[in-house]
Each structure stands twice: as structure tokens, then as C-alpha cells.
Amino acid sequence: MQPAAAQRVRPTPERALDAAERQVVLDHLHSERFRDKAPVEVYATLLDENIYLCSIRTMHRILARTVS
């Protein structure tokens, strides 16, 4: 039997959102205005208003973290 491979800790990217920035994204996603909208719709609406918080994929990652 082979020994289990050691898990490597992945470093946090320099451009990663900090906790406060992630909370701002969550606040937008959970707001009354966007509560029933998909992240792609929130992203598009905010871009129309010249507001860029993060990518659509990052919105999905932040939402996935809150569920688990």
C-alpha cells in the first residue's frame, strides 16, 4: 500500500477579495432587489450601473461558500 499523498495548502491569490469585499457582494446578491435573480443577471444589472464588484464566477464561489 502506498502512503497517502500530503495535501498541499494552496496560497491565497494576491487579488482575492477580502472578507469585507465578499460581504459587499453577498449584500448585493441577498438584497431585496436581486434576491430572485441569478448571479449573471445581477452582474449585468450592476455593470449597466457602472458597478463592478467581481466576476460572475466569483459570485458563484461566494454563494457556494455560504451554503457549505
C-alpha positions as CSV (number, residue, x, y, z in Angstrom):
1,M,0.0,0.0,0.0
2,Q,1.3,3.5,-0.9
3,P,1.3,6.2,1.7
4,A,-1.3,8.9,1.3
5,A,-0.1,12.0,-0.5
6,A,0.4,15.0,1.6
7,Q,-2.2,17.7,1.0
8,R,-0.6,21.0,-0.3
9,V,-2.1,24.2,1.0
10,R,-2.9,26.5,-1.9
11,P,-1.8,30.1,-1.3
12,T,-4.4,32.8,-1.4
13,P,-4.1,34.8,-4.7
14,E,-3.0,38.4,-4.2
15,R,-6.1,39.7,-6.0
16,A,-8.5,37.6,-4.0
17,L,-11.4,39.5,-2.3
18,D,-11.1,40.1,1.4
19,A,-13.9,39.3,3.8
20,A,-15.3,42.8,3.7
21,E,-15.4,42.8,-0.1
22,R,-17.1,39.3,-0.2
23,Q,-19.7,40.6,2.3
24,V,-20.5,43.6,-0.1
25,V,-21.1,41.0,-2.9
26,L,-23.3,38.9,-0.6
27,D,-25.2,42.0,0.5
28,H,-26.0,42.8,-3.1
29,L,-26.9,39.2,-4.0
30,H,-29.2,38.9,-1.0
31,S,-30.8,42.4,-1.3
32,E,-34.5,42.7,-2.0
33,R,-33.7,43.9,-5.4
34,F,-31.7,40.9,-6.5
35,R,-33.0,38.2,-4.2
36,D,-34.7,36.2,-7.0
37,K,-32.0,36.9,-9.7
38,A,-29.2,34.7,-10.9
39,P,-25.6,36.0,-10.5
40,V,-25.4,36.6,-14.2
41,E,-28.4,38.9,-14.1
42,V,-27.1,40.7,-11.0
43,Y,-23.7,41.1,-12.7
44,A,-25.3,42.5,-15.9
45,T,-27.5,44.9,-14.0
46,L,-24.7,46.2,-11.9
47,L,-22.5,46.7,-14.9
48,D,-25.2,48.7,-16.6
49,E,-25.0,51.0,-13.5
50,N,-21.2,51.2,-13.8
51,I,-20.7,49.0,-10.7
52,Y,-18.2,46.2,-10.9
53,L,-17.8,44.0,-7.8
54,C,-16.3,40.8,-9.1
55,S,-16.8,38.2,-11.9
56,I,-19.9,36.1,-12.3
57,R,-17.8,33.0,-11.3
58,T,-16.6,34.7,-8.1
59,M,-20.3,35.5,-7.2
60,H,-21.0,31.8,-7.6
61,R,-18.0,30.9,-5.4
62,I,-19.1,33.3,-2.7
63,L,-22.6,31.9,-2.7
64,A,-21.3,28.3,-2.6
65,R,-19.2,29.2,0.5
66,T,-22.3,30.4,2.3
67,V,-24.1,27.1,1.7
68,S,-21.4,24.8,2.8
